[in-house]
């Protein structure tokens, strides 16, 4: 058996930045540091930070007044920001700059009188945060069928933005359906959609085209982009499994397999990849090769209060 490692894989620049923000906050302020929701959607990352004094909370009411409080990479609504300020919390914003850009785009569309459509998954923290940054009604949808049922009062004043953890491929059909029904609709350029999600999906496509028998995607069950990678592998005809760690690999998955692909979602650390490779070697893999991939040189600045 041989393993082909996807490239790029794992942490993107937004995740790197969010985790570094939490670690620096611990160094500067000491434990406990509070984080609203999971800083990124990965159980290993959350567990590691929890062991070092980070407390993850679902609501601001769980945070003692005056405490250091970090907003996750997915972003939060205006009301959450106001609530934190009223309670005197020391706010550090770890929202991904890509998400912040979507917030600004949506606000600009709304300021010009457009009804805003948000292409994404209802209930996802990023979607809820973005919805809460826009004054007035917002329509959240994720399928062509929802587009076909859409009723808009003024089709000439319509704009869309997208959840950043969806790729160009994930949103293409929905955007095309919107443009067909509402030719005057406005939207961001394709380059504004998250590069990391698309790059990781392109790597999986390339692996699948090389004749994989099995694809292992390292990522947590609540990670949107990790789920999309596993779904993409399945659509390409490859038996695909989403795993949180090496312990979840089952020997029967590899029976009669000659070529195994391994990738990791944008919130999964490289250490988990190494553990998976070691486990696969125990199960009979004797050759590990890394595919060529587009380099990612993107870096995001830290908030000023931590950069100093």
SVG drawing of the C-alpha trace seen along z (x, -y; Angstrom):
<svg xmlns="http://www.w3.org/2000/svg" viewBox="-42 -53 50 60">
<polyline fill="none" stroke="black" stroke-width="0.4" points="0.0,0.0 1.1,-3.5 -0.1,-6.9 -0.4,-10.1 -0.4,-13.2 -2.5,-16.1 -0.8,-19.5 -2.0,-22.0 -3.7,-20.5 -4.3,-21.5 -4.1,-24.9 -4.9,-28.0 -3.7,-31.5 -6.9,-32.4 -6.7,-29.4 -3.0,-30.0 -3.8,-33.6 -6.7,-32.6 -4.7,-30.0 -1.7,-32.4 -4.1,-35.1 -5.3,-32.7 -1.7,-31.6 -0.4,-35.2 -3.4,-36.2 -2.5,-33.4 1.1,-34.7 0.1,-38.3 -2.8,-37.9 -2.4,-34.5 -5.2,-31.9 -8.1,-31.9 -8.8,-33.4 -12.3,-33.0 -13.2,-32.2 -16.8,-32.6 -17.5,-29.3 -14.7,-27.1 -11.8,-29.2 -11.8,-26.9 -13.7,-23.7 -11.3,-21.1 -11.6,-19.0 -7.8,-18.5 -7.1,-22.2 -9.9,-23.0 -8.7,-20.2 -5.1,-21.4 -6.0,-25.0 -8.4,-24.0 -5.6,-22.1 -3.6,-25.3 -6.2,-27.4 -8.6,-28.5 -12.3,-28.3 -14.6,-27.9 -18.1,-29.3 -21.4,-29.3 -22.7,-32.6 -21.1,-35.8 -23.2,-35.3 -20.7,-32.6 -17.8,-35.0 -17.0,-36.9 -17.1,-40.7 -13.8,-42.3 -12.3,-39.0 -10.2,-38.7 -12.7,-37.4 -11.8,-36.3 -14.2,-36.1 -13.6,-33.0 -12.3,-33.0 -15.9,-32.6 -16.9,-36.1 -19.8,-37.4 -22.8,-39.7 -23.0,-43.4 -25.2,-42.6 -22.6,-40.2 -20.0,-43.0 -22.3,-45.4 -23.2,-42.9 -19.5,-42.3 -18.8,-46.0 -21.7,-46.5 -20.3,-43.9 -16.8,-45.4 -15.1,-42.5 -11.6,-42.9 -12.3,-42.0 -9.8,-40.4 -11.2,-39.8 -9.8,-36.7 -12.3,-36.9 -10.6,-35.8 -9.8,-38.8 -11.6,-36.9 -14.8,-36.8 -14.4,-40.5 -14.2,-41.3 -17.5,-39.5 -19.0,-41.5 -17.9,-44.8 -19.1,-43.7 -22.5,-42.8 -22.8,-46.1 -21.9,-48.0 -24.5,-46.2 -27.1,-46.9 -26.2,-50.6 -27.0,-50.9 -30.5,-49.6 -29.9,-46.0 -31.6,-42.9 -28.7,-40.7 -28.6,-37.0 -26.0,-35.0 -25.0,-31.7 -24.1,-29.4 -25.4,-26.9 -28.0,-28.2 -26.8,-27.8 -23.1,-27.8 -21.4,-30.3 -19.9,-32.3 -23.3,-32.6 -25.0,-33.7 -22.3,-36.2 -22.5,-37.7 -26.3,-37.8 -25.9,-39.8 -23.7,-42.4 -26.3,-43.4 -29.1,-45.8 -32.4,-44.7 -33.6,-41.4 -31.0,-38.8 -31.9,-35.6 -29.7,-32.6 -29.7,-29.8 -27.5,-27.0 -29.2,-25.1 -30.5,-25.8 -34.0,-24.6 -34.1,-27.4 -33.1,-29.9 -36.0,-28.7 -38.5,-29.3 -37.1,-32.7 -39.5,-35.7 -37.8,-39.2 -39.8,-42.4 -37.3,-44.4 -35.1,-42.1 -33.2,-45.2 -31.8,-45.7 -30.3,-42.4 -26.8,-41.3 -25.1,-38.2 -22.1,-37.2 -20.9,-33.8 -19.7,-31.8 -15.9,-31.8 -15.6,-28.0 -17.4,-27.2 -15.3,-27.1 -16.0,-28.4 -17.1,-24.9 -19.4,-24.7 -21.2,-27.9 -21.0,-27.9 -24.4,-26.3 -26.2,-28.5 -24.6,-31.7 -25.4,-30.6 -29.1,-30.0 -29.3,-33.4 -27.9,-35.1 -30.3,-33.3 -33.3,-34.3 -32.1,-37.8 -29.8,-39.1 -29.2,-42.4 -27.9,-40.7 -24.5,-42.0 -21.9,-39.9 -18.1,-39.7 -15.5,-38.6 -14.5,-35.0 -11.1,-35.8 -12.8,-37.1 -14.0,-33.5 -11.7,-31.8 -8.6,-30.6 -7.8,-27.9 -11.1,-26.0 -10.7,-25.9 -7.0,-24.9 -7.7,-22.0 -10.6,-20.8 -8.4,-21.1 -5.8,-18.9 -8.4,-16.2 -9.6,-16.3 -6.0,-15.8 -5.5,-12.9 -8.8,-11.3 -7.8,-11.5 -4.7,-9.5 -6.7,-6.4 -7.2,-6.4 -8.9,-3.4 -9.5,-5.2 -9.4,-8.9 -8.9,-9.8 -9.9,-13.3 -8.6,-14.5 -11.0,-16.9 -13.7,-17.2 -17.4,-16.4 -18.4,-20.1 -15.8,-21.4 -17.6,-22.6 -14.6,-22.5 -13.5,-19.0 -17.0,-17.6 -16.9,-19.1 -13.5,-17.4 -14.9,-14.0 -18.1,-14.7 -15.9,-15.7 -13.9,-12.4 -17.1,-10.4 -18.5,-12.3 -15.2,-11.4 -16.0,-7.7 -13.5,-7.2 -14.4,-5.6 -14.0,-8.6 -13.9,-8.7 -13.8,-11.8 -11.7,-11.0 -10.8,-13.1 -7.6,-11.2 -5.6,-8.1 -7.5,-6.0 -10.6,-6.1 -9.0,-4.3 -10.5,-0.9 -8.4,1.9 -11.3,3.1 -11.4,-0.2 -7.9,0.7 -8.6,4.2 -7.6,4.6 -6.5,1.0 -3.4,0.1 -3.4,-3.7 -4.6,-5.8 -5.1,-9.5 -4.7,-11.6 -5.7,-15.2 -6.7,-17.5 -9.3,-20.3 -8.2,-23.9 -8.6,-23.6 -6.7,-20.3 -3.1,-20.5 -0.2,-18.8 0.6,-16.7 -2.6,-14.7 -1.5,-14.0 1.8,-12.6 -0.1,-10.4 -2.3,-9.1 0.7,-8.2 2.3,-6.3 -1.0,-4.4 -1.2,-3.6 2.4,-2.2 1.4,0.1 -1.4,1.3 0.9,2.1 1.7,-1.1 5.3,-1.1 5.5,-4.1 4.5,-7.7 4.6,-10.4 3.6,-14.1 2.0,-15.5 3.1,-18.8 0.8,-21.7 0.3,-25.4 2.2,-27.2 0.2,-29.3 2.2,-32.4 -0.7,-34.2 -0.2,-35.7 -2.6,-37.8 -1.5,-40.4 -2.3,-40.0 -4.5,-42.5 -2.5,-45.5 -2.8,-44.8 -1.1,-41.4 1.4,-42.4 3.2,-44.7"/>
</svg>
